[in-house]
């Protein structure tokens, strides 16, 4: 049982949600320019702001010069859907599922696109599928980091350098937190609301030359709605990748995204962002190593996420509960933390095993996670006492 003593230090910022995520340290809405608000996004100056989001993102992520990067509608979900509906069907496809979003892509591919040559390689929460069994002749669709499971792929060595298929990567909780090997990927998607703490509803879609070639040489047999169309008359719509968005963006969200990108650049770019995330994971890992009641959902340290840090409850009082009791107890721990104002939105994802999920992305200060951990012990002690008769 953890300590029932109320901690005397509180996180300065209690926002540990896995999306939308915490704003950068020192964030203020007052820092955002309002000059382009109320103007057409097609005008020269607002369009230049959109283009700056693209150019800064490319620079910080060290994206190869021959890749295209564009702003698309509907967050990371929209970016992934655009890729799936525009690119798949030319050859077989393998889908990796080890958390809820990967399963969503599998459902879309099998039940909406109805691709017959689709193979799902699955693993339970906390583990990865057999990466070595991915067919290099197939396209492969996968999440780099499982936001709902706390599991990430350890590297891209399992993606063949001479692959015939496309590697389509949902990287929304990995981009700006983990090194992405661009030479082994063909499509990469993310949203503004994750590692840099931007506002929601806008997605980013990055395409390799191989992905562009597929778009220009393959026409899917199904109709594509306007917001999914990346080509015109058989050629890539280059304007999308220069700030000419498919639909109307929020210029206020654009300013917010620029604020996060400029902060990232100011603190040292991608290496600094990665270091902040890994520092957050290290603090939790040290605490877990000494915990009597908590463990990582991702048991293999090589596949453990440094952004969506998912914890399972291992205490005997908890494991003795029936499934509905476990869900109730885990929710009570998260609710207690919220009532104390020390941690908001740290309950595990609804489809994941009952537990806790702490966002450790770059905008979260390591000192705040360190201050939170004793509160986890305190909350567990309160809830375990309440469930004592069920032990």
C-alpha positions in Angstrom: 0.0 0.0 0.0 1.3 3.5 -0.8 1.6 6.3 1.7 -1.6 7.9 3.0 0.3 11.1 4.0 -0.9 14.1 1.9 2.1 15.4 -0.2 3.1 19.0 0.5 4.3 19.8 -3.0 1.9 20.2 -5.9 2.6 20.2 -9.7 2.7 23.8 -10.9 0.9 22.7 -14.0 -1.6 19.9 -13.4 -2.4 19.3 -17.1 -1.4 15.8 -18.0 -4.0 15.1 -20.7 -2.9 13.0 -23.7 -4.8 15.2 -26.1 -5.3 18.1 -26.3 -2.0 18.3 -24.4 -0.5 20.8 -22.1 0.6 24.2 -23.4 4.3 25.0 -23.5 5.9 26.4 -20.3 5.2 30.1 -20.0 2.4 30.0 -22.5 0.0 32.9 -22.8 -2.7 33.7 -25.3 -1.4 37.3 -25.2 1.7 36.1 -27.1 -0.3 35.2 -30.2 -0.6 37.6 -33.0 -4.1 38.5 -34.0 -3.1 40.4 -37.1 -4.4 37.8 -39.5 -7.7 37.1 -37.7 -10.7 38.0 -39.8 -8.8 37.8 -43.0 -9.0 35.3 -45.9 -6.5 32.4 -45.5 -5.9 32.8 -49.2 -4.5 36.4 -48.8 -0.7 36.7 -49.0 0.1 37.3 -45.4 -2.2 34.6 -43.8 -1.0 32.2 -46.5 2.6 33.0 -45.5 1.7 32.1 -41.9 0.4 28.7 -43.0 3.5 28.2 -45.1 5.6 29.1 -42.0 4.0 26.3 -40.0 5.0 23.9 -42.8 8.6 25.2 -43.1 9.2 25.3 -39.4 7.9 21.8 -38.9 10.1 20.5 -41.8 13.1 22.2 -40.3 12.7 21.0 -36.7 11.9 17.5 -37.8 14.8 17.4 -40.3 12.5 16.2 -43.0 14.2 15.4 -46.3 14.0 18.1 -49.0 12.2 15.9 -51.4 9.2 15.2 -49.0 6.0 17.2 -49.2 4.3 18.5 -46.1 0.8 19.9 -46.0 -1.8 21.1 -43.5 -5.1 19.1 -43.8 -8.5 19.0 -42.1 -9.6 17.0 -39.1 -6.5 16.6 -37.0 -4.4 13.4 -37.2 -7.5 11.4 -37.9 -8.2 13.4 -41.1 -4.6 13.1 -42.2 -4.6 9.3 -41.8 -7.9 8.9 -43.5 -6.8 11.0 -46.4 -3.8 8.7 -46.8 -5.8 5.5 -46.5 -8.5 6.5 -48.9 -6.1 8.0 -51.4 -3.3 5.5 -51.5 -4.5 2.0 -50.5 -5.8 -0.7 -52.9 -2.9 -0.8 -55.3 -1.4 -3.8 -53.5 -2.0 -5.9 -50.3 -1.8 -4.2 -46.9 -0.7 -5.2 -43.5 -2.2 -3.3 -40.5 -0.5 -3.3 -37.1 -2.9 -3.1 -34.2 -1.7 -2.8 -30.6 -3.9 0.0 -29.4 -7.2 1.6 -30.2 -6.2 3.9 -33.1 -4.5 1.1 -35.0 -7.6 -0.9 -34.6 -9.6 2.0 -36.0 -7.5 2.0 -39.1 -8.0 -1.7 -39.5 -11.7 -1.3 -39.2 -11.7 1.4 -41.9 -9.6 -0.7 -44.2 -11.5 -3.9 -43.8 -15.1 -2.6 -43.3 -15.2 0.7 -45.1 -12.7 0.4 -47.9 -13.5 -3.4 -48.0 -10.0 -4.4 -49.1 -9.9 -8.1 -49.5 -6.1 -8.4 -49.4 -5.7 -6.9 -45.9 -4.0 -8.6 -43.1 -4.2 -7.5 -39.4 -1.2 -8.2 -37.2 -2.4 -7.7 -33.7 -1.1 -7.7 -30.1 -2.8 -7.0 -26.8 -2.3 -3.8 -24.9 1.2 -3.5 -23.6 2.8 -5.5 -26.4 3.8 -5.2 -30.1 2.8 -7.6 -33.0 5.5 -9.6 -34.7 7.1 -6.8 -36.7 9.3 -9.3 -38.6 6.2 -10.8 -40.2 5.4 -7.6 -42.1 5.4 -8.3 -45.9 7.6 -5.8 -47.7 5.5 -6.4 -50.9 2.5 -5.0 -49.0 1.7 -1.5 -47.8 1.9 -1.3 -44.0 -0.2 0.9 -41.8 0.8 1.4 -38.2 1.1 3.8 -35.3 4.6 4.7 -34.3 3.5 5.4 -30.7 0.4 3.9 -29.2 -1.2 6.9 -27.5 -3.7 4.6 -25.7 -1.3 1.8 -24.8 2.0 3.5 -24.0 3.8 1.2 -26.5 6.0 2.4 -29.3 7.9 0.7 -32.0 11.6 0.6 -31.0 13.0 1.5 -34.4 12.2 1.0 -38.1 14.7 -1.8 -38.8 11.7 -4.1 -39.5 10.7 -1.9 -42.5 12.6 -3.1 -45.5 14.8 -0.6 -47.2 13.9 -2.1 -50.6 10.2 -2.5 -49.8 7.7 -2.5 -52.7 4.8 -1.2 -50.5 4.4 2.1 -48.8 5.0 2.5 -45.0 2.1 4.7 -43.7 2.8 5.9 -40.2 0.4 7.5 -37.8 3.0 9.4 -35.7 0.7 11.8 -33.9 2.1 11.2 -30.4 5.6 10.5 -31.7 6.4 13.5 -33.9 8.6 16.0 -32.1 9.2 13.5 -29.3 11.0 10.6 -31.1 13.4 10.4 -34.0 11.5 9.3 -37.1 13.7 7.5 -39.8 12.4 9.2 -42.9 14.2 6.8 -45.2 12.1 3.9 -43.9 8.7 5.8 -44.1 6.5 7.0 -46.9 3.6 8.7 -45.2 3.8 10.3 -41.8 0.9 12.1 -40.1 0.4 14.0 -36.8 -1.7 16.8 -35.3 -0.8 20.1 -33.6 -2.4 19.1 -30.3 0.1 16.6 -29.1 3.8 17.1 -28.4 3.9 20.8 -29.0 0.6 21.4 -27.2 -1.2 23.1 -30.1 -4.9 23.5 -30.7 -6.9 20.7 -32.3 -8.7 20.2 -35.6 -5.7 20.5 -37.9 -3.6 17.7 -39.2 -0.2 17.4 -40.9 0.4 15.0 -43.8 3.9 14.3 -45.0 4.6 12.4 -48.3 7.7 10.8 -49.6 8.5 10.8 -53.3 7.3 7.1 -53.4 4.0 8.2 -51.9 3.7 11.0 -54.5 4.4 8.5 -57.3 1.6 6.3 -56.0 -0.8 9.2 -56.0 0.0 10.2 -59.5 -0.1 6.7 -61.0 -2.9 5.0 -59.1 -6.6 6.0 -59.0 -8.7 4.3 -56.2 -11.9 2.6 -57.4 -14.0 4.5 -54.8 -15.1 8.1 -54.9 -13.1 10.6 -52.9 -14.7 13.6 -51.1 -13.2 17.0 -51.7 -11.3 17.2 -48.5 -9.5 13.9 -49.3 -8.3 14.8 -52.8 -4.6 15.4 -53.2 -4.4 15.3 -57.0 -5.9 17.2 -59.9 -5.8 15.7 -63.4 -3.4 13.0 -62.3 -0.9 15.4 -60.7 -0.2 16.2 -57.1 -2.0 19.4 -56.0 1.2 21.2 -55.0 -0.6 24.2 -53.5 -1.7 22.0 -50.5 2.0 21.7 -49.6 2.7 25.4 -49.8 0.0 26.6 -47.5 -3.1 26.4 -49.7 -5.3 24.4 -47.4 -8.1 22.2 -48.8 -10.6 23.8 -46.5 -10.7 27.0 -44.3 -8.2 26.8 -41.4 -8.5 28.6 -38.1 -5.9 31.4 -38.3 -5.9 31.6 -34.5 -4.9 27.9 -34.3 -2.2 28.7 -36.9 -0.8 31.4 -34.6 -0.9 29.0 -31.7 0.9 26.3 -33.7 3.6 28.8 -34.7 4.0 29.7 -31.0 4.7 26.1 -30.2 7.1 25.6 -33.1 9.0 28.8 -32.3 9.3 27.6 -28.7 10.7 24.3 -29.9 13.2 26.0 -32.1 14.2 28.3 -29.2 15.0 25.6 -26.8 17.2 23.6 -29.2 14.9 21.9 -31.7 14.3 18.2 -31.9 17.2 17.0 -29.7 15.9 19.2 -26.9 12.3 18.1 -27.4 13.3 14.4 -27.3 15.5 15.0 -24.2 12.5 16.6 -22.3 10.3 13.6 -23.1 12.8 11.0 -22.2 13.5 12.9 -18.9 9.8 12.7 -18.1 9.8 8.9 -18.7 12.9 8.4 -16.7 11.4 10.0 -13.6 8.3 7.8 -13.9 10.5 4.7 -14.5 12.5 5.4 -11.3 9.2 5.8 -9.3 7.8 2.6 -10.8 10.9 0.7 -9.9 10.2 1.4 -6.3 6.5 1.2 -6.4 4.6 -1.5 -4.5 1.4 -1.0 -6.5 2.1 0.3 -10.1 3.8 -0.9 -13.2 4.1 0.0 -16.8 1.5 -1.3 -19.2 4.4 -1.6 -21.7 6.5 -4.3 -20.0 9.5 -4.1 -22.4 11.5 -1.0 -21.7 12.6 -0.9 -25.4 9.0 -0.3 -26.5 7.9 2.0 -23.7 6.5 5.4 -24.7 8.0 8.6 -23.4 4.9 10.6 -24.2 1.8 8.5 -23.4 3.0 6.9 -20.2 0.5 4.2 -19.3 0.5 2.6 -15.9 -1.2 -0.5 -14.7 -2.2 -1.2 -11.1 -0.5 -4.4 -9.8 -1.5 -4.3 -6.1 -3.2 -7.5 -4.8 -6.2 -5.5 -3.6 -6.7 -4.3 -7.2 -6.0 -7.5 -9.1 -8.5 -9.4 -6.8 -11.3 -7.2 -8.0 -13.6 -8.2 -10.8 -13.1 -6.3 -14.1 -15.9 -3.8 -13.3 -14.4 -3.2 -9.9 -11.0 -2.6 -11.3 -12.4 0.0 -13.7 -14.3 1.7 -10.9 -11.2 1.8 -8.6 -8.9 3.1 -11.3 -11.4 5.8 -12.1 -11.7 6.8 -8.4 -7.9 7.3 -8.3 -8.0 9.6 -11.3 -11.1 11.4 -9.8 -9.3 12.0 -6.5 -6.3 13.5 -8.2 -8.6 15.8 -10.2 -10.5 16.9 -7.1 -7.2 17.8 -5.5 -6.3 19.9 -8.5 -3.0 18.0 -9.0 -3.7 16.0 -12.1 -6.4 16.4 -14.8 -7.4 13.8 -17.3 -5.0 10.9 -16.2 -7.5 8.1 -16.4 -6.5 5.3 -18.7 -8.1 5.2 -22.2 -11.6 3.7 -22.2 -10.6 0.7 -24.3 -7.4 0.1 -22.4 -7.0 -2.0 -19.3 -8.0 0.0 -16.2 -5.1 2.2 -15.1 -3.6 5.6 -15.4 -2.1 7.6 -18.3 0.3 10.5 -17.8 1.3 12.6 -20.8 5.0 13.1 -20.8 5.4 15.2 -24.0 7.9 18.0 -24.4 5.5 20.7 -23.0 5.3 19.0 -19.7 8.0 19.9 -17.1 9.8 17.0 -15.5 9.5 18.8 -12.1 5.7 18.7 -12.5 5.7 14.9 -13.1 8.1 14.5 -10.1 5.7 16.4 -8.0 2.7 14.4 -9.2 4.1 10.9 -8.3 3.7 11.2 -4.5 0.1 12.2 -5.2 -0.4 8.9 -7.1 0.8 7.1 -4.0 -1.6 9.1 -1.8 -4.6 8.5 -4.1 -3.9 4.8 -4.3 -3.8 4.6 -0.6 -7.2 6.3 -0.2 -8.8 4.1 -2.8 -7.3 0.8 -1.6 -8.6 1.6 1.9 -12.1 2.1 0.5 -11.9 -1.3 -1.3 -10.4 -3.1 1.7 -13.5 -5.3 2.3 -13.0 -6.7 -1.2 -9.4 -7.7 -0.6 
